[in-house]
Amino acid sequence: MKFTRMSHRLNLMPERHAFFDASLRLVKQGRFQSASMSDIAFVARISAKTVPYVFGSRDELMFELGAMISSQITTAMSDVFNSSGTFKQKFFDVWSALYKYYADHPNVIAYIDQFGSLSQAGLVHPGHTKILVDFFGLDATSEISSDLNAETLAFLFHDNILSAARMRTVVGLNGVSLSPEQSSWLLWNSITR
């Protein structure tokens, strides 16, 4: 029976993506917590009868939504990390790539704001977090002047990007005098020699 259910799920990729999009829209509107799976299906414009074939449970939806977001974040960073260049070049290139991702996906910012970090919520295959920790642990030793460990630096880096994107997209502080570039330089100058 599970095999049949999974084969149905493989054929329902558009419905799954519609569910993800609807879930993120509800999160941004502050209505996700009280929404049932049928409510999410309604917002996604999917028949409620399909819900058991799309996701087995709300927990499964949350786990897979977190995994999808983590995968997108990893993809946004991967080209930069696979390229050659100095630590400093990669720092600013990754910062820009993640900023662009969050600026293009304000619903993801709302999701993170509502549910905390993806890894804290147990929703992530820790791929993107591990990439950042490795970056600050292995590649940064000659550039970083701070006594902070790689995990803390990865958190500060990611939070700096989220804050800059939040100011532009979610809060709508377009009049803020701190530009995204200034925000990235502020972080760079605070952690390097």
Summary of the structure (lengths in Angstrom):
residues: 193
radius of gyration: 18.8
end to end distance: 59.7
largest distance: 59.7
contacts: 550
relative contact order: 0.11
helix: 72%
strand: 1%
